[in-house]
Amino acid sequence: MSKNSDPDGIRLPIKLDTTSNGEFAPRALSPREKNICKLALQQATERARRTNVTRRQFMVSLCGAASTLATLNFAQAAAKKPVFFALGEDAAMDPQAAEDALGKREFIFDVQGHYLRPGGHMAKKAGCAGANEVLQRDYMACIGTDAFIKDVFLDSDTDMMVLSFVPSARDSEPLTIEEADATRKIVDEMEGTHRLLIHGRVNPNQQGDVADMERLAGFGVSAWKTYTQWGPDGKGFYMDDDIGLAFIEKARELDVRNICIHKGIPFGQSSYKHSTCRDIGVVAKRFPDVNFLIYHSGWVPGQAEGPYDPDRAEGADQLITSLKANGLGKKSNVYAELGSTWRFLSTRDTESAAHLIGKLLLHLGEDNILWGTDSVWYGSPQDQILAFRAFQIPAEMREEYGYPEITDAIRAKIFGLNAMRPYDISAQEMRRRAAGDKIARTRLAYEPHADPHFLTYGPKTRREFLQLLTLQGGKVS
C-alpha cells in the first residue's frame, strides 16, 4: 500500500486545529497554538533526519506522536507551567520507548461515533459524487463505509464503537436508523463480532418521537440519544419535565435502559439552560434502573474547567452538584462521557483537561467515566487515544486538589471496561470473538504499510459550521 495520504509528512499525528463536531462554532487557533504546530513540525523534521527516515515515515510512527506530545510539554514548560504528558526522554527518538509509552494495551470501546452514509439524506444535499469521495468542504457527508472502517478500526486502536445521532427534524435526519443499521450490518458481516452498536434518536419534545421508539427498538438499538437543548421550535426541555419523564418510562417499557443525553456544548442562548445538568441527578435518583450517559460531561466550549465549584451552575461542576444534591455518589447510574470534550481540552487547554478528568475521578469515580471521541468528525480517533495514554495529572495538582493519579488500571476502565457495564457486554468475550475476525486480520496485514491521513472532517470555520447546520436542517441562535 503506497504512502500517498501525506507524502511530504506535513500533517501532525496529534491533530491541533480548529475542527468542531458541528455542534459548536470552530474556535480559531491562538498565536501560541499556531507556534506549537510550527515547532512540532520543525522538531519532527529534525528528529526524522537524525533517525535517518523520511518525515512521513517519522510522522506515521509512534515516535512521531510522541514528538508532537513532547512539543506540547515543551510549550508548557517554557511558560513555566506543569507538563501533562508522561513520556520518557527517548520516546520521540526510540521506537521501543515510544511503544512502551503509547502502544496498544487496552480494550477500547468508543461510545460516541458518527457516520453519514453516502447516498443518504445529508450526502445527497451535499452533492456527493462517489461512495468514498471526501470533498474539500471538510465534513464527512461523503465518507464511504470503507473509509469509515479504515479511520476507526485500522488507523486507530478502537475495538468497538457506538454509532450515535445528531438532533434533527424527523424529515431531515442526517443519518437515519436504517442507514446506521446498514452500516452496522456491514461490519457485523465481518464474521459477526458486533463491533458496532447503534443508538435510537429520540427528542420527546418533537411530535411522534416517543411513539416511534418501539419501531427503533426493532433495529436492536442499545441506547437512546437525546438533546435536551434542541426542539423543533428552538426550545429545549428538561429530563424531569413531563415529556422527559414519558421518554424515560417508554425506554423502561421497551427494556432499553441506556439514555445518552447531550449536555453542555450549548446551541444558543434560547436553549442554554436546557444544556445544563441540573435535571440529571433528579431523574437518576427517581429511576435507579436506568443508566444515564451524559455526553460531553456538560462541557461548555470557551469556558475553562477548574477545580470543582459548587456555585458554578454549568459545565461538569453542575453535573457533580446535581448528583450530590440527590444523594448520588460514586458508582451511581450516571456516567460522564468525553466526546469532543477530551479532543478539545487535551491539546488546547491541558490544564482544564486535568481539572475535568481529576474532578470526575474524584466525584463520579473511576468506574463512571466513558471513552468517546465524536469521530469521525475529527478523522481517526487515534490521536485522542494516544494523548490519553500519555496524559497524567501533575503531582502538584494532585496534591493541591486531591485528584488521583491516572494509573494504567484507571485508563483501561475509562477506555472501555466501564462502558461494558451499562451496555451489558463482556470485554473478555468480545476480545475472544474479535481476536481473529476479518477486521483483526485486515488490521494485522495493514499495520506494516499503514497510511493514516491525519485529516479531520468537521467544520473548521464559522462559514463551514453554518453551512453544515443548513444541511442538517438546523439553525444557530
Beta strands, then each sheet from edge to edge (+ up, - down):
strand 1: 109-113
strand 2: 160-163
strand 3: 196-201
strand 4: 223-227
strand 5: 258-262
strand 6: 291-295
strand 7: 334-337
strand 8: 369-370
sheet 1: 1+ 2+ 3+ 4+ 5+ 6+ 7+ 8+
end
